[in-house]
């Protein structure tokens, strides 16, 4: 089968449609996915991208040919697919999505039982090799049945169970769904809350007519930042395309780093579970968070979710009687971070040489190469890592003073972009 092996990334399948990710690839991956998991029943969902229906259909065709029963959950956010897999006891599931990537991309996020993700270290490599070796088993004697199911209401109930809606104050909130899957779920959640909402890009549209659904890029946040300031809102909340990540804007229009949101969410859980231990181990902790805006919850089948954090932050603001800006003051006074800054390179092939150049420049520092390049000095440190899906380098830098942070941020950026 003629499938580009480069579409298999560290955590998912991703590429440009139709040159890299297409129906032929999806059909083959569907068959190999079922064979690898020896699955009897799987779940399938898809996002709003224009190519998603065709890719999902081809995946179902390949998977059902192997004899697996398919439950089609339709157009849903990625974290709702995880919920469906875990709650309904499927052997695995796939979400057809390219997450935050531009509209020409598509891909697949795949999980096994209990929504445990497949990755390059466990599952994706084996599926790729099955396709490259043409070792996918022949079709089953009879196709698996395909049925449709809707879990939206059950999912909304599940997400709402993480908070006490009665304590939520009537905040003024600006929401930006980025024309993505947040527009499906957010209305259902906020109709149960007393908040006054201004809703941007809630019409689901895979052409992304207003801006790309990637709030980590500053230009994609311009509309929500302007509206937060204009409306004198208490908080702004934006989602990426498949809505498994959410991002926050405080009342001054400042974008809040995922580090700080992780700290606030940890506080929110400690209010609910006094004395509990927050540990950096997603398998056993009550909660775990990443700077990229992924937040994982023990009581959400250990999976990440893009809506639970939004509700928990509103609940924390309500319980403490503070704005998001005020909640962040102790952190802003102590930690000075750049936030994630993305730089586009000509191609993925340019990444190794650029990382070597940066490592040579800071050769006197402590260095680690676990996830890209981490460089550590006594009063500042940074990480530069390549995107798994695009020719991008991502910089995150922290220092002990604002002046050092800004100076070193500009210095490293000049090296990346030189």
C-alpha positions in Angstrom: 0.0 0.0 0.0 1.4 3.4 -1.0 1.2 5.4 2.3 3.7 8.1 3.2 5.4 6.9 6.4 6.1 10.5 7.5 2.4 11.0 8.4 3.0 8.8 11.5 4.1 11.3 14.1 5.0 10.9 17.8 1.4 11.0 19.0 -0.9 10.7 16.0 -1.2 10.6 12.2 -1.0 14.1 10.6 -0.4 15.5 7.2 -1.7 17.6 4.3 -4.9 16.4 2.6 -5.0 14.8 0.0 -1.3 14.6 -0.8 -0.2 13.0 2.5 -3.3 12.0 4.5 -6.1 10.7 2.2 -8.8 8.0 1.8 -6.3 5.3 0.8 -4.2 5.9 3.8 -7.3 6.0 6.1 -8.6 2.8 4.7 -5.3 1.0 5.3 -4.9 2.5 8.8 -8.4 1.5 9.7 -7.7 -2.1 8.8 -4.3 -2.2 10.5 -5.7 -0.5 13.6 -8.3 -3.2 14.1 -5.7 -5.9 13.4 -3.1 -4.4 15.8 -5.6 -4.1 18.7 -7.5 -7.4 17.7 -10.5 -5.2 18.3 -14.1 -6.5 18.2 -15.7 -3.0 18.5 -14.3 0.5 18.0 -15.5 4.0 18.2 -15.1 6.6 15.4 -15.5 10.4 15.6 -14.4 13.3 13.4 -14.0 17.1 13.5 -15.4 19.8 11.3 -12.7 19.8 8.6 -14.0 19.5 5.0 -12.0 16.3 4.4 -13.0 14.7 7.7 -16.2 12.9 6.5 -14.4 11.2 3.6 -11.4 10.2 5.8 -13.7 8.9 8.5 -15.7 6.9 6.0 -12.6 5.4 4.5 -11.3 4.5 8.0 -14.6 2.8 8.8 -14.5 0.9 5.5 -11.0 -0.5 6.3 -11.9 -1.3 9.9 -15.2 -2.9 9.2 -13.6 -5.1 6.5 -11.6 -6.7 9.3 -14.8 -7.7 11.0 -14.9 -5.1 13.7 -18.2 -3.5 14.8 -18.1 0.3 14.3 -19.9 2.8 16.5 -20.0 6.1 14.7 -20.3 9.1 17.1 -20.4 11.6 14.2 -18.9 15.1 14.4 -17.6 15.6 18.0 -14.6 17.0 19.9 -11.6 14.7 20.5 -12.1 14.5 24.2 -15.7 13.4 23.6 -14.4 10.5 21.6 -12.1 9.6 24.5 -15.2 9.7 26.8 -17.1 7.5 24.5 -14.4 4.9 24.2 -13.9 4.7 28.0 -17.6 4.9 29.0 -18.9 2.5 26.4 -16.2 0.0 26.8 -14.8 0.0 23.3 -11.6 -1.9 22.3 -10.3 1.4 20.8 -11.3 4.5 18.9 -10.2 7.0 16.4 -10.8 10.7 16.1 -10.3 12.1 12.6 -8.8 15.5 13.2 -5.7 17.7 12.7 -6.3 19.5 16.0 -5.0 23.1 15.7 -3.3 22.8 12.3 -4.4 24.9 9.3 -7.4 23.8 7.2 -5.3 21.9 4.6 -4.2 19.4 7.2 -6.0 16.3 8.5 -5.1 13.3 10.6 -6.1 10.7 13.2 -5.8 10.4 17.0 -6.0 6.8 18.0 -6.6 5.2 21.4 -6.9 1.7 22.7 -9.2 0.4 25.6 -10.0 3.0 28.3 -8.9 5.8 25.9 -5.2 5.0 26.4 -3.4 6.8 23.5 -1.4 5.1 20.8 1.9 6.7 20.2 5.1 6.3 18.3 6.4 4.2 21.2 3.3 2.0 21.4 1.0 1.3 18.5 1.6 3.8 15.7 5.0 2.4 14.8 3.5 -1.1 14.6 0.6 0.0 12.4 3.0 1.8 10.1 5.2 -1.3 9.8 2.1 -3.5 9.1 1.2 -1.2 6.2 4.8 -1.0 4.9 5.2 -4.7 5.0 1.7 -5.4 3.5 1.2 -7.7 6.5 -2.4 -6.6 7.4 -4.5 -9.7 7.6 -7.0 -10.4 4.8 -10.6 -9.1 5.2 -12.8 -11.1 7.5 -15.5 -13.4 6.2 -18.2 -10.8 7.0 -18.0 -7.1 7.5 -18.5 -5.6 10.9 -21.8 -3.7 11.5 -21.8 0.1 11.6 -24.2 1.9 13.9 -24.6 5.5 15.0 -24.6 6.9 18.5 -24.9 10.3 20.2 -23.2 10.9 23.6 -23.4 14.7 23.7 -25.8 15.0 26.6 -24.0 12.3 28.6 -20.7 14.0 28.0 -22.0 17.4 29.1 -23.3 15.8 32.3 -19.9 14.2 32.9 -18.0 17.5 32.4 -20.4 19.4 34.7 -19.8 16.8 37.4 -16.4 18.3 38.1 -17.9 21.5 39.6 -20.7 22.7 41.7 -22.7 24.9 39.3 -24.5 26.6 42.2 -21.3 28.4 43.4 -20.5 30.0 39.9 -20.9 33.7 40.0 -22.5 35.7 37.1 -19.2 36.4 35.3 -18.9 38.3 32.1 -17.2 35.8 29.8 -15.9 36.0 26.2 -15.7 32.7 24.4 -14.0 31.9 21.1 -14.6 28.5 19.6 -12.4 29.2 16.5 -15.2 27.8 14.2 -14.2 24.4 15.7 -15.7 21.8 17.9 -16.0 24.1 20.9 -19.1 25.5 19.2 -20.8 22.1 19.8 -20.2 21.7 23.5 -19.7 25.2 25.0 -23.3 26.3 24.5 -24.6 23.2 26.3 -22.3 24.0 29.3 -22.9 27.7 29.6 -26.7 27.4 29.3 -26.4 25.8 32.8 -24.3 28.6 34.2 -25.3 32.2 35.2 -22.5 33.7 33.2 -23.1 36.4 30.6 -21.3 35.2 27.4 -20.1 36.9 24.3 -19.6 34.1 21.7 -17.1 34.4 18.8 -16.8 31.9 15.9 -19.4 29.5 17.3 -20.6 28.5 13.9 -18.7 25.2 13.1 -16.9 25.7 9.8 -13.9 23.7 8.6 -12.8 26.6 6.3 -12.0 28.6 9.4 -13.3 31.9 7.9 -12.3 34.2 10.7 -9.0 32.8 12.0 -7.2 29.4 12.4 -8.3 27.5 15.5 -4.9 27.7 17.2 -5.0 30.1 20.1 -1.3 29.7 20.8 -0.6 31.9 17.8 -1.0 35.6 18.7 -2.9 36.7 15.6 -5.5 34.0 16.2 -6.2 35.6 19.7 -6.6 39.1 18.4 -10.4 39.0 18.3 -11.0 37.5 21.7 -8.4 39.8 23.3 -10.1 42.9 21.8 -13.5 41.7 22.9 -12.4 40.9 26.5 -11.0 44.5 26.8 -14.0 46.1 25.1 -16.6 44.1 27.1 -14.6 44.6 30.4 -15.0 40.8 30.7 -13.8 38.8 33.7 -12.2 36.2 31.5 -11.8 35.0 28.0 -11.7 31.3 27.0 -10.6 30.0 23.6 -10.4 26.4 22.2 -8.4 24.8 19.5 -10.0 23.1 16.5 -10.8 19.7 18.1 -11.5 21.4 21.4 -9.3 19.1 23.6 -7.4 22.2 24.7 -8.5 25.5 26.1 -6.7 28.8 26.7 -7.4 31.7 28.9 -7.3 35.5 28.6 -7.5 37.6 31.8 -9.5 40.8 32.2 -6.6 43.0 31.0 -6.4 41.1 27.7 -3.2 39.2 28.7 -2.8 35.6 27.4 -2.1 33.2 30.3 0.6 30.6 30.0 -0.3 26.9 30.5 2.2 26.8 33.4 0.1 29.3 35.4 -3.2 27.6 34.5 -1.8 24.3 35.7 -0.9 26.0 39.0 -4.4 27.4 39.4 -6.1 24.1 38.5 -3.9 22.4 41.1 -5.2 24.9 43.6 -8.7 24.2 42.5 -8.3 20.5 43.2 -6.7 21.1 46.6 -9.7 23.1 47.6 -11.9 20.1 46.8 -9.4 17.6 48.2 -7.4 19.2 51.0 -4.1 17.6 51.6 -4.1 15.7 48.3 -0.8 15.3 46.5 -0.4 16.9 43.1 2.3 15.0 41.3 3.8 15.1 37.8 2.6 11.6 36.9 -0.5 11.4 34.7 -1.2 7.8 35.6 -1.8 8.3 39.4 -2.3 12.0 40.0 -5.6 13.6 40.5 -4.6 16.1 37.9 -1.7 16.8 35.5 -1.1 19.7 33.1 1.1 20.7 30.2 2.3 24.1 29.1 0.7 23.4 25.7 -2.8 23.6 27.2 -3.4 19.9 27.6 -4.9 19.1 31.0 -5.4 15.5 32.3 -7.8 14.4 35.0 -7.9 11.2 37.0 -11.7 11.2 37.0 -11.9 11.7 33.3 -10.4 8.3 32.6 -7.0 9.9 33.0 -7.5 11.6 29.6 -7.1 15.2 28.7 -10.1 17.5 28.3 -10.7 21.0 27.0 -13.8 21.9 28.9 -13.2 20.8 32.4 -10.4 23.4 32.9 -12.8 26.2 31.8 -15.3 25.2 34.4 -12.8 24.7 37.2 -11.2 28.1 36.6 -14.6 29.8 36.8 -15.4 27.8 40.0 -12.0 28.8 41.5 -12.7 32.5 40.7 -16.1 32.1 42.3 -14.9 30.4 45.5 -12.1 32.9 46.1 -14.0 36.0 44.9 -11.2 37.0 42.7 -10.7 37.8 39.0 -8.4 35.6 37.0 -6.0 38.5 36.9 -6.0 38.7 40.7 -5.6 34.9 41.1 -2.5 35.2 38.9 -0.8 38.1 40.8 1.3 35.9 43.1 2.5 33.8 40.2 3.2 36.8 38.0 5.3 38.4 40.8 7.6 35.4 41.1 7.8 33.7 37.7 8.7 35.4 34.5 8.1 33.3 31.4 7.9 33.9 27.7 5.0 31.7 27.0 5.3 29.4 24.0 6.7 31.2 20.9 6.5 29.4 17.6 8.9 30.0 14.6 8.2 28.5 11.2 11.2 26.9 9.4 11.4 26.0 5.7 11.1 22.3 6.4 11.4 19.7 9.1 14.9 18.8 7.7 16.2 22.2 9.0 15.4 21.3 12.7 18.5 19.2 13.7 21.0 21.8 12.4 19.2 24.6 14.1 19.1 22.7 17.5 22.8 21.9 17.1 23.5 25.6 16.5 21.6 26.6 19.6 23.4 23.9 21.7 26.8 25.1 20.5 25.9 28.7 21.4 25.1 27.7 25.0 27.7 25.0 25.4 28.6 26.2 28.9 25.1 25.5 30.3 23.6 22.4 31.6 21.8 20.7 28.7 19.3 17.9 28.1 18.1 16.5 24.9 15.0 14.6 26.1 12.3 16.7 24.4 14.1 18.9 21.9 16.9 20.9 23.6 16.7 22.2 27.2 19.3 24.7 28.4 19.7 25.7 32.0 21.6 28.5 33.8 21.3 29.5 37.4 19.1 32.5 36.6 17.3 31.5 33.4 16.5 28.4 31.3 14.7 27.5 28.2 13.5 24.6 26.0 13.4 24.6 22.2 11.5 21.7 20.7 10.3 20.9 17.2 6.6 20.4 16.5 5.6 16.8 15.9 3.4 17.8 13.0 4.7 21.0 11.3 8.1 22.6 10.5 8.0 24.7 13.7 10.4 25.3 16.6 8.7 26.1 19.9 10.5 28.2 22.5 9.6 28.4 26.2 11.9 30.5 28.4 11.8 31.4 32.1 14.1 33.8 34.1 14.3 35.2 37.6 13.6 38.8 36.5 11.5 40.4 33.7 14.6 42.1 32.3 16.6 38.8 32.0 13.6 37.0 30.5 13.1 39.6 27.8 16.8 39.9 27.0 17.3 36.2 26.8 14.0 35.5 24.9 15.1 38.0 22.2 18.6 36.5 22.1 17.4 32.9 21.6 14.7 34.0 19.1 17.3 35.8 17.0 19.3 32.6 16.9 16.3 30.5 15.9 15.3 33.0 13.2 18.7 33.9 12.0 
